[in-house]
Amino acid sequence: MDLQTFASHVLPSWVMAHFEVVSVKTVSDKLEISLDELHVPPEDAGETLESKGFLPAVYLEDFPLRGKAVLLKVRRRKWKGLSTGKTITRNWKLAVQGTSYTEEFALFLKKLFGPLPS
């Protein structure tokens, strides 16, 4: 089984549809899964785009595996519009507002512990 197939069993489907698993490694007592946004330009840009690398990585906490915390290291692509010179990125909703948790993990914790006190 290759890395992508394995990851498709443990990561949310939206992640696998838009990101490629670059590496999986253990850092301290955490499992770090590095993800890069696929090289697919946004269709709604209205102009020809050129990839200009990645934005700084964002770290998200996801469901633990085998007693290890799981960190998703996510790098989103940035694009440059060839006619306007503007930088364009997709605005993925990667984490629940005010947290570093994936949406599924945050919903699980909310069901388990209830909403955060005000």
SULGI-V792754 format. One record per pair of residues at least 12 apart in sequence whose ideal C-beta (glycine too) atoms are under 8 Angstrom apart, sorted by the first residue. I is the first residue (numbers start at 1). J is the second residue. D is the distance in whole Angstrom. If there is no record, write none. Layout:
I | J | D
I | J | D
This chain:
3 | 21 | 5
3 | 24 | 7
4 | 16 | 8
4 | 20 | 7
4 | 21 | 6
7 | 21 | 4
7 | 24 | 8
7 | 33 | 7
10 | 63 | 8
10 | 65 | 7
11 | 33 | 7
11 | 62 | 8
11 | 72 | 8
12 | 102 | 7
12 | 103 | 8
12 | 104 | 6
15 | 35 | 7
15 | 72 | 7
18 | 37 | 6
18 | 38 | 6
18 | 40 | 8
18 | 92 | 7
19 | 35 | 4
19 | 36 | 6
19 | 37 | 6
19 | 38 | 6
19 | 74 | 7
20 | 35 | 7
20 | 36 | 5
20 | 37 | 8
20 | 38 | 6
21 | 33 | 6
21 | 34 | 7
21 | 35 | 6
22 | 34 | 4
22 | 35 | 7
22 | 36 | 5
26 | 68 | 7
27 | 71 | 8
29 | 68 | 6
29 | 69 | 7
30 | 68 | 6
30 | 69 | 5
30 | 70 | 7
30 | 71 | 5
31 | 65 | 6
31 | 68 | 5
31 | 69 | 7
31 | 70 | 5
31 | 71 | 7
32 | 71 | 5
32 | 73 | 6
33 | 70 | 7
33 | 71 | 7
33 | 72 | 5
33 | 73 | 7
34 | 57 | 8
34 | 73 | 4
34 | 75 | 8
35 | 72 | 6
35 | 73 | 7
35 | 74 | 5
35 | 75 | 7
36 | 54 | 7
36 | 75 | 5
36 | 77 | 8
37 | 54 | 7
37 | 74 | 8
37 | 75 | 7
37 | 76 | 5
37 | 77 | 4
37 | 90 | 7
37 | 92 | 8
39 | 51 | 6
39 | 77 | 7
41 | 79 | 6
42 | 79 | 7
42 | 88 | 6
42 | 90 | 6
45 | 79 | 7
45 | 81 | 6
45 | 88 | 5
47 | 81 | 5
47 | 82 | 7
47 | 83 | 5
47 | 84 | 6
48 | 81 | 7
48 | 82 | 5
48 | 83 | 7
49 | 79 | 4
49 | 80 | 7
49 | 81 | 6
49 | 82 | 7
49 | 88 | 6
50 | 79 | 7
50 | 80 | 5
50 | 82 | 6
51 | 77 | 6
51 | 78 | 8
51 | 79 | 6
52 | 78 | 5
52 | 79 | 6
52 | 80 | 5
52 | 87 | 7
53 | 77 | 7
53 | 78 | 6
54 | 75 | 4
54 | 76 | 7
54 | 77 | 6
54 | 78 | 7
55 | 75 | 7
55 | 76 | 5
55 | 77 | 8
55 | 78 | 6
55 | 89 | 6
56 | 75 | 8
57 | 73 | 5
57 | 74 | 6
57 | 75 | 5
58 | 73 | 8
58 | 74 | 5
58 | 75 | 8
58 | 76 | 8
58 | 94 | 6
58 | 95 | 8
59 | 71 | 5
59 | 72 | 7
59 | 73 | 6
59 | 74 | 8
59 | 100 | 6
60 | 72 | 4
60 | 74 | 6
60 | 94 | 6
60 | 95 | 5
60 | 100 | 6
60 | 101 | 7
60 | 102 | 5
61 | 100 | 5
61 | 101 | 5
61 | 102 | 7
61 | 105 | 6
62 | 101 | 8
62 | 102 | 5
62 | 104 | 8
62 | 105 | 5
63 | 104 | 7
63 | 105 | 5
63 | 108 | 7
72 | 102 | 7
74 | 94 | 6
76 | 89 | 6
76 | 90 | 6
76 | 92 | 6
77 | 89 | 7
77 | 90 | 8
